[in-house]
Amino acid sequence: MKRSINSAAAALALAISIAGPVPAHDAERESVTPKFAQALANIPGKSMRVVEVDYAPGASSLPHTHAPSAFIYAYVLSGEVESKVNDGETRRYKAGESWFEAPGAVHSVSRNASDTVPAKLLAVFIVDTDETKLTTPVKE
């Protein structure tokens, strides 16, 4: 069991190390760059994955959900990001501020709060190791 987790983690790390930034939903929106992936040795079947999300001025994400098992911690690195999760209020987060998303949450608003200054956030996922798709657009 330990060997298969380590093998999966190594394969995922290799895939992330050779991947560059990719648009999360389309090229006119945000770009997502994988930064880290590691199986959690003390929680069999779980991994930590970290991505950096860059928003150009005025850019936004489509409404989306995340992998069904995902616990997410989002931390704004620069600029300001507006976010709305589930039925909560739309909030503006400045650099150094953060929020949490529980499994099954709908992220209906995620956008750069500025039309002139870029914004960047770091998203940390705790997710089932076998889940490879971290974000899925919500069908309207």
C-alpha positions as CSV (number, residue, x, y, z in Angstrom):
1,M,0.0,0.0,0.0
2,K,2.8,2.4,1.0
3,R,4.6,1.7,-2.3
4,S,1.5,2.5,-4.4
5,I,0.9,5.8,-2.6
6,N,4.6,6.8,-3.1
7,S,4.4,5.7,-6.7
8,A,1.2,7.8,-7.3
9,A,2.8,10.8,-5.5
10,A,5.9,10.5,-7.6
11,A,4.0,10.3,-10.9
12,L,1.9,13.3,-9.9
13,A,4.9,15.3,-8.8
14,L,6.6,14.6,-12.1
15,A,3.5,15.7,-14.1
16,I,3.3,18.9,-12.1
17,S,7.0,19.6,-12.4
18,I,6.8,19.5,-16.2
19,A,3.5,21.4,-16.5
20,G,3.5,25.1,-16.8
21,P,0.6,27.6,-16.1
22,V,-2.7,26.5,-17.6
23,P,-5.9,28.4,-18.0
24,A,-8.4,27.1,-15.5
25,H,-11.4,27.6,-17.7
26,D,-10.4,29.7,-20.7
27,A,-7.5,31.8,-21.9
28,E,-9.3,35.1,-21.2
29,R,-9.7,34.2,-17.5
30,E,-7.3,33.2,-14.8
31,S,-4.2,31.0,-15.1
32,V,-3.5,28.2,-12.7
33,T,0.0,26.9,-12.0
34,P,0.5,23.7,-10.0
35,K,3.1,24.4,-7.2
36,F,3.2,21.3,-5.0
37,A,1.7,17.7,-4.7
38,Q,2.4,15.3,-1.9
39,A,0.6,12.2,-0.6
40,L,0.0,12.5,3.1
41,A,1.7,9.6,4.8
42,N,-0.3,9.8,8.0
43,I,-3.6,10.0,6.1
44,P,-3.7,7.0,3.7
45,G,-5.5,7.9,0.4
46,K,-5.2,11.7,0.9
47,S,-2.9,14.2,-0.8
48,M,-2.1,17.9,-0.5
49,R,-2.0,19.8,-3.8
50,V,-1.2,23.5,-4.0
51,V,-1.9,25.8,-7.0
52,E,-1.2,29.4,-7.7
53,V,-4.1,31.3,-9.4
54,D,-3.2,34.5,-11.3
55,Y,-5.9,37.0,-12.2
56,A,-5.2,39.6,-14.8
57,P,-6.9,43.0,-14.1
58,G,-10.6,42.5,-14.4
59,A,-10.3,38.7,-14.8
60,S,-12.7,36.2,-13.2
61,S,-13.3,32.5,-12.9
62,L,-16.4,30.8,-14.1
63,P,-18.7,29.5,-11.3
64,H,-17.3,26.1,-10.2
65,T,-17.0,23.3,-7.7
66,H,-13.9,21.4,-6.7
67,A,-13.1,17.7,-6.4
68,P,-15.8,16.1,-4.2
69,S,-13.3,15.3,-1.4
70,A,-11.6,18.7,-1.5
71,F,-11.0,20.8,1.6
72,I,-9.6,24.1,0.4
73,Y,-7.7,26.9,2.0
74,A,-7.3,30.0,-0.2
75,Y,-4.7,32.7,0.7
76,V,-4.4,36.0,-1.3
77,L,-0.8,36.7,-2.2
78,S,-1.2,40.0,-4.0
79,G,-4.0,42.4,-5.1
80,E,-7.6,41.9,-4.0
81,V,-9.9,39.0,-4.8
82,E,-13.7,38.9,-4.6
83,S,-15.1,35.5,-3.6
84,K,-18.5,34.0,-2.9
85,V,-18.9,30.4,-1.6
86,N,-22.3,28.8,-1.4
87,D,-24.9,31.2,0.0
88,G,-22.4,33.4,1.7
89,E,-21.9,37.1,0.9
90,T,-19.5,38.2,-1.8
91,R,-16.4,39.3,0.1
92,R,-13.3,41.1,-0.9
93,Y,-10.0,39.6,0.4
94,K,-6.8,41.6,0.4
95,A,-3.2,40.3,0.3
96,G,-2.6,38.3,3.5
97,E,-6.3,37.4,4.0
98,S,-7.8,33.9,3.5
99,W,-10.9,31.7,3.4
100,F,-11.9,28.1,3.5
101,E,-14.1,25.9,1.2
102,A,-15.6,22.7,2.5
103,P,-16.2,19.6,0.3
104,G,-19.2,20.1,-2.1
105,A,-19.0,23.9,-1.9
106,V,-20.1,26.0,-5.0
107,H,-17.7,28.8,-5.7
108,S,-20.0,31.1,-7.6
109,V,-17.8,34.3,-7.6
110,S,-14.0,34.3,-7.8
111,R,-12.5,37.4,-9.5
112,N,-9.9,40.1,-9.4
113,A,-11.5,43.1,-7.6
114,S,-9.4,45.5,-9.7
115,D,-9.6,46.5,-13.4
116,T,-6.1,47.8,-13.3
117,V,-3.9,45.7,-10.9
118,P,-3.3,41.9,-11.1
119,A,-4.2,39.6,-8.2
120,K,-2.8,36.3,-7.1
121,L,-3.9,33.6,-4.7
122,L,-2.6,30.3,-3.4
123,A,-5.1,27.5,-3.1
124,V,-4.2,24.5,-0.8
125,F,-6.3,21.3,-1.4
126,I,-6.5,18.3,0.8
127,V,-8.1,15.8,-1.6
128,D,-8.4,12.1,-2.2
129,T,-5.2,11.0,-3.9
130,D,-7.0,9.4,-6.9
131,E,-9.0,12.6,-7.7
132,T,-7.2,14.3,-10.6
133,K,-9.7,17.0,-11.6
134,L,-9.6,19.8,-9.0
135,T,-12.0,22.2,-10.6
136,T,-15.2,21.7,-12.6
137,P,-17.3,24.5,-14.1
138,V,-20.9,24.7,-12.8
139,K,-23.5,24.0,-15.5
140,E,-26.1,26.6,-15.7
